[in-house]
Amino acid sequence: MVRQIVNIDERKCSGCGLCVSACHEGAIGLVNGVAKLLRDDYCDGLGNCLPACPTGAITLEERDTLDYNESEVMKHMKKQEHESKHEHGHGDEHKHEREAPLACGCPGSNAKSIRHDESPAARPYPSAQVTSQLNQWPVQIKLIPVNAPYFENANLLVAADCTAYAYGNFHQEFMHGRITLIGCPKLDEVDYSEKLTAIITQNNIKSVTILRMEVPCCGGIENAVKTALKDSGKMIPWQVVTISTDGEILD
């Protein structure tokens, strides 16, 4: 199967191991002090390891390789979790029973409940109205036209679609004054970088804000924007903002 997968330039690798930690699927390991792709079928091709590499040794390429084996990745991650618990002690013996098992190979699919402050002071005023800050349509990266007139002199917000649900003040704090593009590389299973490169290259973009979730699969959307900025050859101010699964800004 021809699909997207990581490629590691061993000549650039410093052996820091940051990519190994970033690859939650366990596809990458250090061999004789150099990072290597150990299992093609463990690599989902989303590139969460790319931002972690300080030397730029990791890139994405399309080549004929094994399919991503989600079921085997899930088994591997469960095994690693089990070994980690035994290595560091069980701690709360009942905690593991309360956690839902992984739904797929991505740690972001772990199910959990989120509790919010239910005090009267924390509740929104019943009659309060929030005005939408959406400035254009469509918003999906796959559907948005490259040469839409609203891109001229635009500040872009490229957001993982989950961020709008996780962060309560999404409209006012992030969408206001920006053109919004949303997507999910995990569900769409596409590389957005080509489309984003065309948008940035063919329009006068003033700035780019990347809004992602803390989960590893969101590294795909961050990497796509960074690749697009680089390939466009333009010097445009950009920033990355990460949202936790319980709705807090992490950086």
C-alpha positions as CSV (number, residue, x, y, z in Angstrom):
1,M,0.0,0.0,0.0
2,V,1.3,3.5,-0.9
3,R,0.8,5.8,2.1
4,Q,2.4,8.5,4.1
5,I,5.1,7.4,6.6
6,V,8.0,8.9,8.4
7,N,11.5,8.9,7.1
8,I,14.6,9.3,9.4
9,D,17.8,10.7,8.0
10,E,20.3,9.0,10.2
11,R,23.1,11.4,9.2
12,K,21.2,14.3,10.9
13,C,20.1,12.3,14.0
14,S,21.7,13.3,17.2
15,G,20.4,10.4,19.2
16,C,18.5,12.5,21.7
17,G,15.5,10.1,21.8
18,L,12.9,12.8,21.8
19,C,11.2,11.3,18.8
20,V,11.0,8.0,20.6
21,S,9.0,9.6,23.4
22,A,6.8,11.5,21.0
23,C,5.9,8.3,19.1
24,H,3.3,6.8,21.4
25,E,2.7,4.0,19.0
26,G,6.2,2.6,19.5
27,A,7.2,2.8,15.9
28,I,10.5,4.5,16.5
29,G,13.4,3.3,18.7
30,L,17.1,4.0,19.2
31,V,19.5,1.5,17.7
32,N,23.2,2.1,18.5
33,G,22.4,5.6,19.4
34,V,20.5,6.5,16.3
35,A,16.7,6.8,15.7
36,K,15.2,4.2,13.4
37,L,11.7,3.3,12.2
38,L,11.4,-0.1,13.8
39,R,7.9,-1.0,12.6
40,D,6.3,0.5,9.5
41,D,2.9,-0.9,10.5
42,Y,3.1,0.9,13.9
43,C,3.6,4.3,12.1
44,D,0.3,6.2,11.5
45,G,2.0,8.7,9.3
46,L,0.6,11.8,11.1
47,G,4.1,13.0,12.0
48,N,3.7,13.8,15.7
49,C,7.4,13.0,16.0
50,L,8.4,15.7,13.6
51,P,8.1,18.7,15.9
52,A,10.0,16.9,18.6
53,C,13.1,16.4,16.5
54,P,15.6,19.3,17.1
55,T,17.8,18.5,14.1
56,G,15.1,18.1,11.4
57,A,16.1,14.5,10.8
58,I,12.5,13.3,10.4
59,T,10.4,14.0,7.3
60,L,7.2,12.5,5.8
61,E,7.3,10.6,2.6
62,E,4.9,8.5,0.5
63,R,6.0,5.0,-0.3
64,D,4.8,1.5,-0.7
65,T,4.8,0.0,2.8
66,L,2.7,-2.0,5.3
67,D,-0.8,-0.7,6.3
68,Y,-1.0,1.0,9.7
69,N,-2.0,-1.9,12.0
70,E,-4.1,-0.2,14.6
71,S,-5.0,-3.4,16.5
72,E,-1.4,-4.4,16.9
73,V,-0.5,-0.9,18.1
74,M,-3.3,-1.0,20.7
75,K,-1.9,-4.4,22.0
76,H,1.6,-3.0,22.1
77,M,0.5,0.1,24.0
78,K,-1.5,-1.9,26.5
79,K,1.6,-4.1,27.1
80,Q,3.8,-1.1,27.6
81,E,1.3,0.4,30.0
82,H,1.2,-2.9,32.0
83,E,5.0,-3.1,32.2
84,S,5.2,0.5,33.3
85,K,2.7,-0.1,36.1
86,H,4.8,-3.1,37.4
87,E,8.0,-1.1,37.1
88,H,6.8,1.9,39.0
89,G,4.3,0.2,41.3
90,H,0.5,0.0,41.1
91,G,-0.3,3.1,43.1
92,D,-4.1,3.3,43.3
93,E,-5.2,-0.2,42.7
94,H,-8.7,0.8,41.6
95,K,-7.7,3.5,39.3
96,H,-7.0,1.1,36.4
97,E,-10.5,-0.3,36.8
98,R,-12.1,3.1,36.4
99,E,-10.2,3.9,33.2
100,A,-11.7,2.9,29.9
101,P,-9.4,0.9,27.6
102,L,-7.9,2.5,24.5
103,A,-10.4,2.7,21.7
104,C,-7.6,2.7,19.1
105,G,-3.8,3.2,18.8
106,C,-4.0,6.9,19.5
107,P,-3.8,7.8,23.3
108,G,-6.2,10.7,22.5
109,S,-8.9,8.0,22.2
110,N,-8.7,7.2,25.9
111,A,-12.2,7.8,27.4
112,K,-12.5,10.0,30.5
113,S,-15.1,12.1,32.3
114,I,-14.5,15.8,32.8
115,R,-16.0,17.5,35.8
116,H,-16.5,21.3,35.9
117,D,-17.3,23.7,38.7
118,E,-21.1,23.5,39.2
119,S,-21.3,26.4,41.7
120,P,-23.8,29.1,40.9
121,A,-21.1,31.6,40.3
122,A,-19.5,29.3,37.6
123,R,-22.7,28.8,35.6
124,P,-23.3,31.0,32.5
125,Y,-26.1,33.6,32.8
126,P,-29.2,31.8,31.4
127,S,-30.2,34.6,29.0
128,A,-26.6,35.5,27.8
129,Q,-26.1,35.3,24.1
130,V,-22.8,34.6,22.4
131,T,-22.3,36.1,18.9
132,S,-20.6,33.9,16.4
133,Q,-17.2,35.2,15.2
134,L,-17.2,33.0,12.1
135,N,-16.1,35.3,9.2
136,Q,-16.5,32.9,6.2
137,W,-17.9,29.6,4.9
138,P,-16.9,26.8,4.4
139,V,-14.5,26.1,7.3
140,Q,-13.3,22.6,6.5
141,I,-9.8,22.6,5.1
142,K,-10.8,20.0,2.5
143,L,-13.7,22.1,1.2
144,I,-12.4,25.7,1.4
145,P,-11.4,27.3,-1.9
146,V,-7.8,28.2,-2.3
147,N,-8.4,31.6,-3.9
148,A,-11.4,32.8,-1.8
149,P,-11.5,36.6,-1.6
150,Y,-11.5,36.6,2.2
151,F,-8.0,35.3,2.3
152,E,-6.6,38.6,1.2
153,N,-4.8,40.3,4.1
154,A,-6.2,37.6,6.4
155,N,-5.1,36.4,9.8
156,L,-5.5,32.6,9.6
157,L,-6.7,30.3,12.4
158,V,-5.9,26.7,11.6
159,A,-7.6,24.6,14.3
160,A,-8.1,21.0,15.1
161,D,-11.9,20.6,15.1
162,C,-12.0,19.3,18.7
163,T,-10.6,22.6,20.0
164,A,-13.9,24.4,19.4
165,Y,-15.6,22.0,21.9
166,A,-12.8,21.8,24.4
167,Y,-12.2,25.5,24.8
168,G,-15.2,27.5,26.0
169,N,-14.1,30.9,24.7
170,F,-13.1,29.6,21.3
171,H,-15.1,32.2,19.3
172,Q,-14.1,35.3,21.1
173,E,-10.5,34.5,21.9
174,F,-9.4,32.7,18.7
175,M,-11.9,33.1,15.8
176,H,-12.4,36.9,16.3
177,G,-10.7,38.8,13.5
178,R,-9.4,35.6,11.8
179,I,-10.4,33.3,8.9
180,T,-11.0,29.9,10.4
181,L,-9.9,26.6,8.9
182,I,-10.6,23.4,10.7
183,G,-9.7,19.7,10.2
184,C,-8.7,16.5,11.9
185,P,-5.8,14.6,10.3
186,K,-6.7,11.4,12.2
187,L,-10.3,11.2,10.8
188,D,-9.7,12.8,7.4
189,E,-6.6,10.7,6.8
190,V,-5.1,13.3,4.5
191,D,-2.0,15.6,4.5
192,Y,-3.3,19.2,4.6
193,S,0.1,20.7,3.8
194,E,-0.4,20.9,0.0
195,K,-3.7,22.7,0.4
196,L,-2.4,25.0,3.0
197,T,0.7,25.7,1.0
198,A,-1.4,26.8,-1.9
199,I,-3.5,29.1,0.3
200,I,-0.5,30.8,1.9
201,T,1.4,31.0,-1.4
202,Q,-1.4,32.5,-3.5
203,N,-2.8,34.9,-1.0
204,N,-1.4,37.7,1.2
205,I,-1.6,36.1,4.6
206,K,-0.7,38.3,7.5
207,S,-0.3,35.7,10.3
208,V,-1.1,32.1,11.2
209,T,-2.4,30.7,14.5
210,I,-2.3,26.9,15.0
211,L,-4.7,25.6,17.6
212,R,-4.3,22.0,18.5
213,M,-5.3,19.6,21.2
214,E,-2.7,18.0,23.5
215,V,-3.3,14.5,22.1
216,P,-0.5,13.1,19.8
217,C,-2.6,12.8,16.6
218,C,-3.0,16.6,16.6
219,G,0.7,16.8,15.7
220,G,-0.5,16.1,12.2
221,I,-2.2,19.4,11.8
222,E,0.6,21.3,13.4
223,N,3.2,19.7,11.2
224,A,1.0,20.4,8.1
225,V,0.9,24.1,8.8
226,K,4.7,24.3,9.5
227,T,5.4,22.4,6.3
228,A,3.1,24.8,4.4
229,L,4.8,27.9,5.8
230,K,8.2,26.5,4.9
231,D,7.2,25.4,1.4
232,S,5.5,28.8,0.7
233,G,8.9,30.6,1.1
234,K,7.2,33.4,3.0
235,M,8.2,34.9,6.3
236,I,4.8,35.0,8.1
237,P,4.4,35.3,11.9
238,W,2.9,32.1,13.4
239,Q,2.2,30.6,16.8
240,V,1.0,27.3,18.2
241,V,-1.5,27.1,21.0
242,T,-2.2,23.8,22.7
243,I,-5.5,23.0,24.5
244,S,-5.8,20.3,27.1
245,T,-8.6,17.7,27.0
246,D,-10.2,19.5,30.0
247,G,-10.3,22.8,28.2
248,E,-7.2,24.6,29.5
249,I,-4.5,26.4,27.4
250,L,-1.2,24.6,28.0
251,D,1.1,26.9,26.0
